[in-house]
Amino acid sequence: MAKSRKTIIGLSIFIIVIIIGLIALVTVQNNASKGSGNGAPKQTITIGSKNFTESIILGEMYADALENAGYKVNRKLNLGGTLVAHEALKKGDIDMYPEYTGTGLLDILKENKLTDADAVYKEVAKQYKDKWNLIWLNPSKANDSNGLAVSKKISDKYNIHTFSDFARESKKINFASTPEFDERADGLKGLKATYGGFNFKSSKIYDYGLRYQLLENGKADAIVAFTTDGQLTNKNVVLLEDNKHFYPPYFVCPVIRANVIKKDPNVQKVINAVSAKLTEKNMQEMNAQVDLQKQKYQDVAKQFLIDNDLIKK
């Protein structure tokens, strides 16, 4: 009887040991499944951005989306201008940042202007991969191009809706220019060559930050604009159509180091899902929330991801 009892106790201990071992094995497998496809822990990814509202919002979005997917993220936002961000990416100081297709083509690669969006994307994607082993992920539908805006009063008065309309009526316009715009090939000189006209009733140079105030207080009839400016949500401002496609497309697109995707292709999937939700309209709205309503970059980015079912609240 005593021997039978010892046997039962021994079997019970053996079964408990087996159960503990199985639990430990399942735990290890679950932890591994949270890593990349090869079972390794997920890599830490460093996200950068340029030094303006839209770029910082986008950088926060990428960071939040990756953290939600289980990645550790370092933020190096508000780095500086295009060349600063690009050099940081090349050197490996950052792994990814939001760029614009037209900027990559003209400012980084120094190529001639192309107006077809697909052609621009294919050209920058090929050259970035060949030169620096950098990958352009899927482009968004948010085109932050150069543009021109007029007050609704002026638009209605002179029937101005396109660049051609603007060129036709330019002698009646008080124009608020910006530093370098009058001399740049992609500014006044190029617009004159493409559209004719652009000879204003008056033209003065102002700081970028004053542009929309000038329209609002009537000190200017027209200004230099960017097509995702938050101030364009104002119904009293009209963004004109570049009907001859003078400006190349500047679609928001993340650029990432190839080795990051090689280690874990899921990173690409997470970021492409964010880009798929971006449009000119919602970028304008988010820029307005930060620039006009004084909300925090982090809050605006996170709320957008929640509203579009990209992360949980």
N, C-alpha and C positions, 0 to 999 in steps of 0.2 A: 504493500500500500504506500509506504514511504517512498519506494523507488518510483512508483507510478506518479506520485505527486511531484517528485523532482523532475521527472520527464516532462510533465505538463508545464512546470515553471520554466524549464529550459526552452521548450518550444515557444512559450509566450515571449520570453526574452528575445529569441531568434526572430520571431514575427515582428516584434517592436523595432528591432534593429533594421530589418528589411524595410519596414514602413518609413523609418527615419531616412534611410538611404534613398528611397524613392522620392520622398519629399525634397531632399537636397538636390537630387538629379533634376526634378521638374523645375526647381527654383533656378538652377544654373541655366537650363534650357530657356526659361522665360527671360532671364537677363540677357542671354545671348541674342534672343529674338528681337530685343530692343536695339541691338546694334545693327551694323550693316549686313548685307546679304551673306557675307562669309562668316558671320557669327562674332566678329570683332566689335568692341564698343564703338558707339558712334563718335565720329570725329568732331573736334571743336572747329567752328567756322567763324572767321572774322569778316564782318560786314562793314564796308565803308560807304561814304556818300560824299557828294560835293557840298558846297557851303551855301546852299539856298533852300528855301522852304520845301519845295517839291522833292528834291533829292533826299533830304533828311526824312521826310515822311515815308518815302519809298524804302529807304534803308531800315527804318523801324518796322515796316511791314515784313520785309524779308526776314529780319531777326525774329519777330514774333511768330511767324509761320514756321520757321525752323525749330524754335524752342517748343512750339506746340507739338511738333513731330518727334520730339525727344532729343534734339541736338543741343549741345552747349554752344553758345554764341558769344563772341566778343564784339562789341560795338566800337567802331572807330569812325563815327559820323562827323560831318561838318569839317572835312579834311582841308578843303580849299577848292580851287578851280579844276578844270578838266585835266590839265597836265599833271597836277599833284595827285589826283585820284588814279590816273592811268599809270603813273610811275610806281605808286604804292602797290598796285595790282601786279605789275610786271615783276617787282622785287619780292613779292610774297608777303609784304607787310599787311595786306588785306587779301581775302579770297574772292570777294565779289563786291560790285557796286552797281547802281543804276546808271546807265548811259543812254545816249540818244543816237539813233542810227545816222542821222545827218552830221552830228558832231564827230562821230567816229570816222566818217568818210572825209569830211573837209578839214577838221581841226587836228586829228591824229594822223590819218593816212595821207593828208594833203592831196587827195585825188580831185579830179574835176567833178563838178556838180552833176548829179543824176536826179531825175525827178520821179522815176518809178520806184515805189516803195519796196517792191520785191527785189529789184535790181540793187538798190542801196543795201538792203539787208544781206543779200548773197555776197556782195563785194566785201563788206566789212567782216562778215563771218569767215570768209575764205582767208583774207589777208591777216586777220588777227590770229587765226589758227596757225597759219604758215609762219608768221613772224615771231609770235610770242607764246604759242600754245595756249591761247585764251579762247574761250568759247562764248559766243553770243547765244543765249537761250531764246525761247520764243518771244517775239516782239508783242507788245500790248497794242491796244487800239487807241492809246493816248498819244496824240501827236502834238508835242510842245514845240511848235514851229515859231519862227518870227512872223509878225503880222502888223497890221495897222488897225486902229480903232477910232471911231468918231462918236460924238454924242448923238443920242437918238434924235435930238432936235435938228442937228445938221443933216443926219441921214434922211430924215423926213423932208426937210426943206429943199434939199438938192437931189433927192432920189439917189443917194449913194449907198450901194450895197457891196460893190466889188472894187478891186484895185483899178479896173478900167474906168468905172464911174468916178472914182476918186481922182484919177489922172485928168479926166475931162473937166472936173470942177475945181481943180487944185488952185486956180488963181483967186478963188473966193475963200480959201481956207487959211486960218491962222494955225500953223503947225508947231507942235512941241517936239523938237528933235532931242536926241540923246548923244552923249559923247561918242565920237567916232562914226556915228550913223551916216553923216553927210559925206564922209570920205571913203567908206568901205565899199568894196565891190558888191557885197551882198546887202548894201544899204541903198542910199539915195541914188548913187551913180548907176547901179545895176537896175534899179526900178525905172529910172528915166530911160535907159537903153531899151528896156523890155516893153514898157507901157507908154512911153512918151509923157508929156506933161510934167507933173510934179514940180511946177514952178508956183510957189505959194504967195499968197497975199503978204504973209509974214512968216518967218521961221526963226525960232530961238532954241538954244540948247539948254536943257534942264537935266538935273539928276534923275536917275531912273525912279527913285522913290517918290517923286513929285508928280509923275505922269497923270494918274487918275484924279488927283486933287485939281489939277489944271482943267481937266474936262468938267469936273463937277462945279467949279466956280466960274466957268465960262471964260477963263483966260486963254484957253486953247480950244480949237474945234476938232483937232485930230492929234493922235499920239502914236508913238512906236509901242507895239504890244507884243506879248507872247501868248500863244493860243490857249494856254492853260492857266493864265493869270486868274487868281481868285476874284479880282475886281470885275471880271467879265460876267460874273453872276448878277451884276447890277443891270436891271432892265433898261436903264437910261444910257447904257453903253452898247455900241454895235460893233462887233468884230467883222471886218470886211473880208470877203472871199478873194483869195489869190487866184483869180480865174485863169491866168496863164501859167500857173504853177512856177512862179519865179523861184520860190524857196523850195529846197529839197525837203523830203519828209524827215521829221525828227521824232520817230516813234520811241517811246520809253522801252528799254530792253536791258535786262541784267547781263553783265559780262562777268564770267567766272573762270577761275583757273581750272584747266583741264584735269589736273590731278585730283581735284576735289570730287569731280563727277566720277572719275575712274575708281576712286576708293568706294564711292557709294552713289550709284545712279539715282537713288531715291531723292537726293537733294534737288536734282533737276525737276523731278515731278512736283515737288513741294513748291518751288519757286514759279514754275510755269503755271500752276493753278492760281497763283496770285496775279500774274500778268494777264491771264485770261479774263479777269474781272475789271481791268482798268480801261477807262475811256476818257476822252477829253473832258466830258461833262463832270464825271465824278472826281477827276483830278482838280478841276476848277473849284468844285465845292469843298474839297479837302484843303486846298490852298487858302480858300476864303475863311475856313474855320480857324486856321492858324493865323493868317495875316490880318484878317478883319475882326474876327470874333475872339482872338487872343487865346484860343485853346492850345493845349500842349501838343507837340508833335506826337508824343507817345500815345496820348488818348485818342487822337484822330485816327492814327494808323490802326490801333487795336480795334476801335469801334467799326472801322471799315471791314476788317477781317471777320469780326463777329457777324455783322449785318449780311455778309456774303457767304456765311457758313464755312469759312476757311479755318476758323478756330472756335473753340467753345468759350462761352462767357465765363 
